[in-house]
Amino acid sequence: MSTQSNQSQIQLAVSIKPLSAIMFALFASFGVQAQEAALAPVVVSEQAYSDTTAVVSSEAIAAHAARDAREILQNEAGVAVGGGGTAIAQKIYVRNIEDTLLTVTLDGVPQGGNIFHHQGRVLIDPQLLKRIEIDKGGTVASVGPGGLAGSVRMTTKDARDLLRPGQKIGGILNGGVASNDGWRGGATVYGAPVDGLDFLFYAKRNETADYKDGEGKVQKNSGSTQDSQLAKLNWQLAPGHKLFFGYQTLEDQGTRFLRPHMPGIVGGPATPQKLEQRTMTAGYRFAGGDGLPSAELEVFSDETKNTRSNTTAVFNKPVGYFYGEKIDASGLNLTLGSKVGAATLRYGLNHHRRELEAINPNQKGVNGNTGREESEVTGLFAEGSVPLAANLLLGLGARYDWYSYTDNHNQTFKSDGLSPNASLTLLASEALSFRLGASHTVRGPGLKEGFMIDNGPGVAIYRNVAGLKEEKADNVELGFNYDGGPWSFKGSVFHMEIDDYINMVFSGGTARRENVGKVKSNGYELGGGWKQGAFRAGLAVSQAKPKLNGNDLGDGDFSLGVSTGRTWLLSAGYALPAWNLDFGWNARIVEKLSYRPSGAAAEWSKKGYTVHDVQANWQPLGKDRVRVTLSVRNLFDKFYYDQTTYGAQALNGPILGYAEPGRDVRLDLNWKF
């Protein structure tokens, strides 16, 4: 479990339109003096943290030489990544809830969407990242709309994150090889040639072959070629005024099974497929002053495209037919920051638009199908924190969102709603704090899975019911945080409910998209760490038990979540500063699970497993120069299926997902100059 610093801002929300005016009134009601209420600026370019935010730093990513989402997040309590060792098949689960119910952003830009089963949502190049922030359950208002079960927020590096003091220009060369099976290589150039101007250019290729599982069997069509690039520019026009620009591309291509995360499904031919994502951002930052609030305005454009060529006739398309899906996203985010007496305040607006379109459709016009969908959401938000006493911190925040969605049958759905959240933190001592938090989130109906607007037995099979309603989530959490001396501890218990959850209902050869019922989940997380001199150790345990309409989640509950056993995370490390060496060990233990999904006449089960990873980091020239990482993943060559990987359609049926990779010995080099 990641340890969070007590500098975290704690968000609590209650709101009535207009949001910012109410926030000022609330702060004033807590005794803020009128002469102190002048708006002083605060920094808004960094994300606000809540006390439940888990943060994965770039140093942690580098120390583990992570290569995909699974490797970045597998040591976070309450977080899992299923799908096996091929990045295109991976899904993120937070407290066993799938990332389709989270707000996922990269540099503030909402990511991907559900384009083909799950492709396009969690492809991540770890070397780009400055940090990842994960909110489990409720999330802060400024993150954006629609996070029913939390958020995953990724931030990429700038030149200023890499330059040494006094350095004008620098570069990084990196590469690595893996026994199971592939290589990667990349280069970065960055600099600040004149005051007020800095730039970064980055490019990398990652080649993977079909890997072997713990029994030595090749997992067919699991390899791919992945290329990623990033360009960023920051230009200070005048003191306190800055423009910023960013452009990122990522391409992943290979021959995969038709459904890339289901190699075991019957009738899933090997098919050449390509996923492309291009993201552009531009914006302006103002540091504030002279009675004006600080501000950040970002505009963005994001295109995600998935294409394939049929190797057999399928989905009403002949052999050789080229087709796919595309999601275009665009919008803006505006955040302002002020001080109101002793309180901090962040407020602003978001406007996001998404367009889904079938590429080379052949079902357009059938049963009224237009071959495209579009959605919009506009929201206002405000959030802040105010001390009630020397040891009591109150946070306030909320957002109000207006949703509009037009589907591929020209049905339009409109909804709006208030999403408040609230927390109260008691600082029992300098080392110990307790927190109670609650939130309510509204999310209007949005785009279907892209694949569904031009494929399947017929376009009418995937149709929204006329009365489709917005989803509403409630999250409550009680937790504590202790950080004193060599010891640190953190724990929480939580409860989540989602009303009017939206998904497909299959019946009699047809499928309707409708509000299928209520999701409930209860669980806990508990972890601790110890660090003394050169030694460190950690232990965490977590469990979440989501249910849909009273039934355990099964593998057929696409886009919602999974059932898993209790999970234990163990870690230990030893540093040799004189030799610039650091050794680490991590273990993930998932207990066997017995569960009964909807429609099951008997209990099902998932096997438990224990997996060990070790790594050694050597920095021969000291920090920030050369890093050599030798790591062994799955040290004892364990054969297993991750419990979050799509499994069987029936009791004792065939496993449809990928087995996890067996032992993988890696050598990585990072040279910074």
C-alpha positions in Angstrom: 0.0 0.0 0.0 1.4 3.4 -1.0 2.0 5.8 1.9 0.5 9.3 1.4 2.0 12.4 2.9 0.0 14.5 5.3 0.3 17.4 3.0 -2.6 16.0 1.0 -5.5 18.3 0.5 -8.7 16.7 1.9 -11.8 17.4 -0.2 -15.4 17.6 1.2 -18.3 18.7 -0.9 -21.7 20.2 -0.6 -23.1 22.4 -3.3 -25.9 24.5 -4.6 -25.7 26.4 -7.9 -23.9 28.6 -8.4 -21.1 26.6 -6.9 -18.4 29.1 -6.3 -20.7 31.6 -4.6 -22.0 29.0 -2.2 -18.4 27.9 -1.4 -17.5 31.4 -0.4 -20.6 31.6 1.8 -19.8 28.3 3.4 -16.3 29.4 4.3 -17.6 32.7 5.6 -20.0 30.8 7.9 -17.0 29.1 9.5 -15.8 32.4 10.8 -13.6 33.8 8.0 -13.3 37.5 8.7 -14.4 39.8 5.9 -11.1 41.7 5.8 -9.4 38.3 5.3 -11.6 37.2 2.4 -9.7 38.8 -0.4 -8.9 36.3 -3.0 -5.2 35.3 -2.9 -3.9 33.0 -5.6 -3.1 29.3 -5.1 -1.3 26.9 -7.4 -3.7 25.1 -9.7 -1.4 23.3 -12.1 -0.9 20.3 -9.8 -3.8 17.9 -9.1 -5.5 18.1 -5.8 -5.0 15.1 -3.6 -7.5 13.5 -1.3 -6.4 11.5 1.8 -7.3 8.3 -0.1 -5.2 9.0 -3.1 -2.6 6.4 -4.0 0.4 7.9 -5.9 2.8 5.9 -8.0 6.0 8.1 -8.6 8.3 8.0 -11.6 11.1 6.8 -9.2 8.9 3.7 -8.3 8.2 3.1 -12.0 12.0 3.3 -12.8 13.0 1.1 -9.9 10.8 -1.8 -11.2 11.5 -1.1 -14.9 7.8 -1.4 -15.5 6.7 -1.9 -19.1 2.9 -1.8 -19.0 -0.1 -1.0 -16.8 0.0 -4.3 -15.0 3.6 -3.8 -13.9 3.0 -0.2 -12.8 0.1 -0.9 -10.6 0.5 -4.5 -9.3 2.0 -3.4 -6.0 -0.9 -1.0 -5.1 -3.4 -2.3 -2.6 -6.9 -2.5 -3.9 -5.8 -2.2 -7.5 -5.4 -5.1 -10.1 -4.8 -5.4 -13.8 -6.2 -8.4 -15.6 -5.8 -9.7 -19.1 -2.4 -11.5 -19.0 0.9 -10.3 -20.4 -0.3 -8.6 -23.5 -0.9 -4.9 -23.0 -3.8 -4.6 -25.5 -5.8 -7.1 -23.4 -5.3 -5.5 -20.0 -8.0 -3.8 -17.9 -7.6 -1.8 -14.7 -9.7 -2.7 -11.6 -10.0 -0.5 -8.6 -11.6 -2.3 -5.7 -12.7 -4.9 -8.2 -14.6 -2.3 -10.3 -13.5 -2.0 -13.9 -12.0 1.2 -15.4 -15.1 1.9 -17.5 -16.7 3.2 -14.2 -13.6 5.4 -13.4 -12.5 8.8 -14.7 -9.2 8.1 -16.6 -7.2 11.0 -17.7 -3.7 11.7 -19.2 -2.5 15.3 -18.6 -6.2 16.2 -17.9 -7.4 14.6 -21.1 -10.2 12.0 -20.7 -8.9 8.7 -22.2 -10.0 6.2 -24.8 -13.4 4.9 -24.0 -14.8 1.5 -24.7 -13.8 1.1 -28.4 -13.6 -2.7 -29.0 -14.4 -4.7 -25.9 -11.8 -2.7 -23.8 -9.0 -1.7 -26.2 -7.8 1.9 -26.0 -8.4 2.5 -22.3 -5.2 1.5 -20.5 -2.4 1.5 -23.0 0.4 3.3 -21.0 4.0 4.0 -21.8 5.5 4.0 -18.2 8.6 5.9 -19.2 6.5 9.0 -20.1 5.0 9.3 -16.6 5.8 11.7 -13.8 3.2 10.1 -11.6 -0.1 8.2 -11.5 -2.7 9.2 -8.9 -5.5 6.8 -8.1 -8.6 7.7 -6.2 -10.5 4.7 -4.9 -14.2 5.2 -4.4 -15.1 8.9 -4.3 -12.9 11.4 -6.1 -12.3 15.1 -5.9 -14.5 17.4 -8.0 -11.8 19.0 -10.1 -10.8 15.6 -11.6 -13.7 15.8 -14.0 -17.2 14.3 -14.5 -18.4 10.7 -14.2 -16.1 9.0 -11.8 -18.6 6.6 -10.2 -15.9 4.5 -8.5 -12.9 6.7 -8.5 -10.2 8.0 -10.9 -6.9 7.2 -12.5 -4.9 10.4 -13.4 -1.7 10.2 -15.3 0.8 13.1 -15.7 3.7 13.1 -18.1 7.1 14.5 -17.5 8.3 18.0 -18.5 11.9 19.1 -19.3 12.1 20.8 -15.8 11.5 17.3 -14.2 14.7 16.0 -15.9 17.2 18.9 -16.0 19.8 19.1 -13.4 20.5 22.5 -11.7 22.2 24.8 -14.1 21.8 22.4 -17.1 20.6 23.9 -20.4 20.2 20.7 -22.5 20.2 17.0 -21.7 19.3 13.6 -23.0 18.4 10.1 -22.1 19.1 6.8 -23.9 17.4 3.7 -22.6 16.9 0.1 -23.6 16.2 -3.3 -22.3 15.9 -7.0 -23.1 13.7 -9.6 -21.7 13.9 -13.4 -21.8 10.1 -13.8 -22.1 10.4 -12.3 -24.7 11.3 -8.9 -26.2 13.2 -5.7 -26.2 12.7 -2.0 -26.0 14.7 1.1 -26.8 14.2 4.8 -26.7 15.7 8.3 -26.6 14.8 11.6 -25.0 16.1 15.1 -25.7 15.1 18.0 -23.4 16.3 21.4 -22.5 15.8 25.0 -21.4 18.1 26.9 -23.8 16.9 30.4 -22.7 15.0 31.6 -19.6 11.3 31.0 -19.9 11.5 28.3 -22.6 11.8 24.5 -22.2 11.1 21.6 -24.4 11.1 17.8 -24.4 11.1 15.2 -27.3 10.8 11.5 -26.7 10.5 8.4 -28.8 10.5 4.6 -28.0 9.8 1.2 -29.5 8.8 -1.8 -27.5 8.9 -5.2 -29.4 7.4 -8.3 -27.7 7.1 -11.8 -29.1 4.5 -14.4 -28.0 5.4 -15.1 -24.4 5.5 -18.4 -22.5 3.4 -19.1 -19.4 4.7 -20.9 -16.3 4.2 -24.3 -17.9 6.4 -23.3 -20.8 3.5 -23.0 -23.3 3.5 -20.2 -25.8 0.6 -17.9 -25.5 -0.3 -17.4 -29.1 -0.8 -14.0 -30.7 0.3 -12.2 -27.5 3.2 -10.3 -29.1 3.0 -6.8 -30.6 5.0 -3.8 -31.7 4.4 -0.6 -29.8 5.7 2.8 -30.7 5.2 5.9 -28.6 6.3 9.6 -29.0 5.9 12.7 -26.9 6.7 16.4 -27.5 6.1 19.1 -25.0 6.9 22.8 -24.9 6.5 25.4 -22.1 7.0 29.1 -22.9 6.9 31.8 -20.2 5.6 35.0 -21.9 6.1 37.2 -18.8 6.5 36.6 -15.1 3.4 34.6 -14.0 2.2 33.9 -17.6 3.0 30.6 -19.3 1.8 28.8 -22.5 2.1 25.1 -22.8 1.8 22.6 -25.7 1.9 18.8 -25.9 1.5 16.1 -28.5 1.6 12.4 -27.8 1.1 9.4 -30.1 1.0 5.7 -29.3 0.6 2.8 -31.8 0.2 -0.8 -30.9 -0.1 -3.4 -33.7 0.2 -7.1 -34.1 -1.7 -10.3 -35.2 -4.1 -11.0 -32.4 -7.2 -13.1 -31.8 -10.3 -11.4 -33.1 -11.2 -10.7 -29.5 -7.7 -9.9 -28.2 -8.4 -10.7 -24.5 -10.2 -14.0 -25.3 -7.6 -16.4 -27.0 -9.7 -19.4 -25.8 -13.0 -18.5 -27.4 -14.2 -20.7 -30.3 -14.2 -19.0 -33.7 -11.7 -16.3 -32.7 -9.3 -16.3 -35.7 -5.9 -14.6 -35.7 -6.4 -11.1 -37.2 -4.0 -8.3 -38.0 -5.1 -5.3 -35.8 -3.8 -1.9 -35.1 -4.6 0.6 -32.3 -3.6 4.3 -32.7 -4.0 7.1 -30.3 -3.1 10.8 -30.8 -3.5 13.4 -28.2 -2.9 17.2 -28.5 -3.0 19.7 -25.6 -2.5 23.5 -25.4 -3.1 25.9 -22.6 -2.3 28.9 -20.5 -1.2 29.2 -16.9 -1.5 32.4 -14.8 0.2 32.5 -11.4 -2.3 35.0 -10.0 -1.7 38.2 -8.0 -3.0 41.7 -7.6 -6.3 40.3 -6.4 -6.7 37.9 -9.3 -6.9 34.1 -8.8 -4.4 31.8 -10.3 -5.7 30.0 -13.4 -5.1 27.2 -15.8 -6.9 26.8 -19.1 -6.4 23.6 -21.2 -7.9 22.7 -24.6 -7.4 19.2 -26.0 -8.1 16.9 -28.9 -7.8 13.1 -28.7 -8.3 10.5 -31.4 -8.3 6.7 -30.7 -8.7 4.4 -33.7 -8.8 0.6 -33.8 -8.7 -1.2 -37.2 -8.5 -4.8 -38.4 -8.7 -6.9 -41.6 -10.8 -10.0 -41.6 -9.0 -13.3 -42.1 -12.3 -15.2 -42.1 -15.9 -14.0 -42.7 -17.3 -12.7 -39.4 -19.6 -10.0 -38.2 -21.4 -9.8 -41.5 -18.1 -8.9 -43.2 -16.3 -11.0 -45.8 -12.7 -12.2 -45.8 -10.3 -9.3 -46.4 -12.8 -6.6 -45.2 -11.0 -3.6 -43.6 -13.0 -2.0 -40.8 -12.8 -0.6 -37.3 -13.9 2.1 -34.8 -12.8 5.6 -34.0 -13.5 7.9 -31.0 -12.7 11.6 -31.2 -12.6 13.6 -28.0 -12.2 17.3 -27.6 -12.9 19.9 -25.0 -11.5 22.3 -22.4 -10.7 22.3 -18.7 -10.6 25.6 -16.7 -9.3 25.6 -13.1 -8.9 28.7 -10.9 -7.4 28.9 -7.4 -7.8 31.3 -4.5 -7.3 31.7 -0.8 -10.3 32.8 1.2 -9.0 33.6 4.6 -7.6 30.4 6.0 -9.4 28.3 3.3 -8.1 27.2 -0.1 -10.5 27.1 -3.0 -10.4 25.6 -6.5 -13.2 26.1 -9.0 -13.8 26.1 -12.7 -15.5 24.2 -15.5 -15.1 21.3 -17.9 -16.6 20.8 -21.4 -16.0 17.4 -23.0 -17.3 16.1 -26.3 -16.9 12.6 -27.8 -17.8 11.3 -31.2 -17.9 7.6 -32.0 -17.8 6.5 -35.6 -17.6 3.1 -37.4 -14.8 2.9 -39.9 -15.9 1.5 -43.3 -19.3 0.4 -42.0 -21.5 -2.0 -43.9 -24.5 -1.9 -41.6 -25.2 1.8 -42.0 -28.9 2.4 -42.7 -29.9 -1.0 -41.4 -32.7 -0.7 -38.9 -32.1 3.0 -38.7 -28.4 2.7 -37.8 -26.4 5.9 -38.5 -23.0 4.3 -37.8 -22.1 7.1 -35.3 -22.8 8.4 -31.8 -21.9 11.6 -29.9 -22.0 12.7 -26.3 -21.3 15.9 -24.5 -20.9 16.9 -20.8 -20.5 20.4 -19.4 -19.8 20.8 -15.7 -19.1 23.5 -13.1 -17.1 22.6 -10.0 -15.8 24.1 -6.8 -13.8 22.5 -3.9 -11.7 23.5 -1.0 -10.6 22.9 2.5 -10.9 24.9 5.7 -9.5 24.3 9.3 -12.3 24.1 11.9 -9.8 23.9 14.7 -6.1 23.3 15.2 -6.6 19.6 14.7 -9.8 19.4 12.6 -9.9 19.9 8.8 -13.1 20.2 6.7 -13.2 20.1 3.0 -16.0 21.2 0.7 -16.5 20.6 -3.0 -19.0 19.7 -5.6 -19.7 19.6 -9.3 -22.9 20.0 -11.4 -22.9 18.3 -14.8 -25.2 18.5 -17.8 -25.1 15.4 -20.1 -26.3 14.9 -23.7 -26.0 11.7 -25.7 -27.3 10.8 -29.2 -27.0 7.1 -30.1 -26.6 5.4 -33.5 -30.4 5.0 -33.7 -30.9 8.8 -33.4 -32.2 8.6 -29.8 -31.2 11.5 -27.6 -30.8 11.2 -23.9 -30.3 14.3 -21.6 -29.6 14.3 -17.9 -28.0 16.5 -15.3 -27.2 16.3 -11.6 -25.2 17.4 -8.6 -22.2 15.4 -7.5 -21.1 16.5 -4.0 -18.5 14.9 -1.7 -17.6 15.5 1.9 -14.8 14.7 4.3 -13.7 15.5 7.8 -10.2 14.8 9.1 -9.1 14.7 12.7 -5.4 15.1 13.4 -5.1 13.1 16.6 -1.4 13.8 16.8 1.5 14.8 14.5 1.7 11.2 13.4 -1.9 10.0 13.5 -5.0 11.1 11.6 -8.6 9.8 11.1 -10.8 10.6 8.1 -14.5 10.2 7.3 -15.5 10.8 3.7 -18.6 10.5 1.6 -19.6 11.3 -2.0 -22.5 11.2 -4.4 -21.7 11.1 -8.2 -24.1 11.4 -11.2 -23.1 10.1 -14.6 -25.4 10.4 -17.6 -25.7 7.8 -20.4 -22.8 7.8 -22.8 -21.3 6.1 -25.8 -21.8 2.4 -26.3 -18.8 0.1 -27.0 -17.6 1.2 -30.4 -17.7 -2.3 -31.8 -21.5 -2.5 -31.3 -22.6 0.2 -33.8 -21.7 -1.8 -36.9 -21.0 -5.5 -35.9 -22.7 -8.5 -34.5 -25.8 -10.4 -35.7 -27.4 -7.1 -36.6 -27.3 -3.5 -35.4 -30.7 -3.7 -33.7 -29.2 -6.3 -31.3 -27.3 -3.5 -29.5 -30.0 -0.9 -28.9 -30.6 1.5 -26.1 -34.0 1.3 -24.4 -35.9 4.6 -24.7 -36.0 5.2 -21.0 -32.3 5.0 -20.3 -31.5 6.9 -17.1 -28.4 8.3 -15.5 -26.3 6.3 -13.1 -25.8 7.4 -9.5 -23.1 6.3 -7.1 -22.6 6.8 -3.3 -19.3 6.1 -1.6 -18.6 6.2 2.1 -15.2 5.5 3.7 -13.7 5.6 7.2 -9.9 5.5 7.4 -6.8 6.3 9.4 -3.2 7.2 8.6 -0.1 6.9 10.9 3.4 8.0 10.0 5.8 8.2 12.9 9.5 7.1 13.2 10.3 4.0 11.3 6.7 2.9 11.1 3.8 3.8 8.9 0.2 2.4 8.8 -2.8 3.1 6.8 -6.3 1.5 6.7 -9.9 2.0 5.6 -13.3 0.4 5.4 -15.6 1.4 2.6 -19.1 0.9 1.1 -20.2 1.7 -2.4 -23.6 1.7 -4.1 -24.4 2.4 -7.8 -28.1 2.8 -8.7 -29.4 2.3 -12.2 -26.2 0.8 -13.5 -26.2 0.6 -17.3 -25.2 -2.5 -19.3 -26.4 -4.9 -21.9 -29.2 -7.5 -21.3 -29.1 -10.5 -23.6 -32.3 -12.3 -24.2 -33.7 -14.4 -27.0 -31.1 -13.5 -29.6 -31.3 -9.8 -28.9 -29.6 -7.4 -26.6 -30.9 -4.2 -25.0 -28.8 -1.6 -23.2 -30.7 -0.6 -20.1 -30.5 0.2 -16.4 -30.0 -3.3 -15.1 -30.1 -2.6 -11.3 -28.0 -1.9 -8.2 -24.3 -2.5 -7.6 -23.2 -2.8 -3.9 -19.7 -3.3 -2.6 -18.1 -3.5 0.8 -14.5 -4.0 1.7 -11.3 -2.9 3.5 -7.7 -2.1 3.0 -4.9 -2.3 5.6 -1.2 -1.8 5.2 1.9 -0.9 7.0 5.6 -0.2 6.4 8.9 -0.1 8.3 12.1 1.6 7.3 15.3 1.6 9.5 18.6 2.5 8.0 19.3 0.4 4.9 16.3 -1.9 5.5 12.7 -1.5 4.5 9.6 -3.8 4.6 5.9 -3.6 3.8 2.7 -5.6 4.2 -0.8 -4.8 2.9 -4.1 -6.7 2.6 -7.3 -5.8 0.8 -10.6 -7.2 -0.2 -13.7 -5.9 -2.0 -16.9 -7.8 -2.6 -19.0 -6.1 -5.3 -22.4 -7.6 -6.1 -25.0 -6.8 -8.8 -28.6 -7.2 -7.7 -27.4 -9.3 -4.8 -25.3 -11.7 -6.8 -21.5 -12.0 -6.9 -19.9 -10.6 -10.1 -19.1 -13.3 -12.7 -16.9 -13.2 -15.8 -19.9 -12.3 -17.8 -20.3 -8.9 -16.1 -18.4 -7.0 -18.7 -17.6 -3.3 -18.1 -18.6 -3.6 -14.4 -16.1 -5.7 -12.4 -15.0 -9.0 -11.1 -14.9 -11.2 -7.9 -11.5 -12.0 -6.4 -10.1 -13.5 -3.3 -8.4 -11.6 -0.5 -5.1 -10.1 -1.7 -1.8 -9.7 0.2 1.1 -7.6 -0.8 4.5 -8.1 0.7 7.7 -6.2 0.1 11.3 -5.9 1.4 14.4 -4.1 0.4 18.0 -3.3 1.3 20.1 -0.4 0.2 23.9 -0.2 -0.1 24.6 3.5 -0.5 28.4 3.1 -0.6 27.9 0.9 -3.7 24.9 2.8 -5.1 23.0 -0.5 -5.0 19.4 -1.3 -4.0 17.7 -4.7 -3.8 14.0 -5.2 -3.7 11.5 -8.1 -3.4 7.7 -8.1 -3.9 5.2 -10.8 -3.6 1.5 -10.8 -4.5 -0.7 -13.5 -2.8 -4.3 -13.9 -3.9 -6.4 -16.4 -1.9 -8.7 -19.0 -3.5 -12.2 -17.7 -4.1 -15.6 -19.4 -3.9 -18.4 -17.4 -5.3 -21.8 -17.7 -7.0 -22.6 -15.4 -9.9 -26.0 -14.7 -11.3 -27.7 -17.8 -12.7 -25.2 -20.2 -11.2 -26.8 -23.4 -9.6 -23.7 -24.1 -7.5 -20.6 -22.2 -6.2 -17.8 -21.5 -8.7 -14.2 -21.2 -7.6 -11.0 -19.4 -8.7 -7.6 -20.8 -7.8 -5.3 -18.8 -5.6 -1.6 -18.1 -6.3 1.6 -16.5 -5.0 3.9 -14.7 -7.4 7.4 -13.3 -6.5 9.4 -10.6 -8.2 13.0 -9.4 -7.4 15.0 -6.5 -8.7 18.5 -5.0 -8.2 19.2 -1.3 -9.2 22.8 -0.1 -9.6 23.6 3.5 -10.2 27.4 3.5 -10.7 27.7 7.2 -11.1 25.4 8.1 -8.3 21.8 9.3 -8.6 20.5 10.9 -11.8 23.1 9.5 -14.2 23.2 5.8 -15.1 20.7 3.2 -13.8 21.2 -0.5 -14.5 18.3 -2.7 -13.5 18.4 -6.5 -13.3 15.0 -8.0 -12.5 13.3 -11.4 -12.5 9.5 -11.4 -12.7 7.6 -14.5 -11.6 10.8 -15.8 -10.0 9.5 -19.3 -9.4 7.9 -19.7 -12.9 4.4 -20.0 -11.4 1.6 -21.0 -13.8 -1.6 -19.1 -13.1 -4.5 -17.0 -14.4 -5.0 -13.7 -12.7 -8.4 -13.7 -11.0 -9.3 -10.5 -12.8 -8.6 -12.0 -16.3 -11.7 -13.0 -18.2 -12.3 -16.7 -17.4 -15.0 -19.2 -18.2 -18.5 -18.7 -19.6 -19.8 -21.8 -17.7 -18.9 -23.7 -14.6 -15.8 -25.9 -15.4 -15.7 -24.5 -18.9 -12.6 -23.6 -20.8 -10.5 -20.6 -19.7 -10.9 -17.9 -22.3 -8.3 -15.4 -21.2 -4.5 -15.4 -21.3 -2.4 -17.2 -18.7 0.1 -14.9 -17.0 3.8 -14.8 -18.2 6.2 -17.3 -16.7 9.6 -16.4 -15.4 11.0 -13.3 -17.2 14.7 -12.2 -16.7 15.3 -8.6 -17.7 18.2 -6.2 -18.0 17.4 -2.5 -18.5 19.8 0.4 -18.9 18.9 4.1 -18.5 21.7 6.6 -19.3 21.1 10.3 -18.6 23.6 12.9 -19.8 
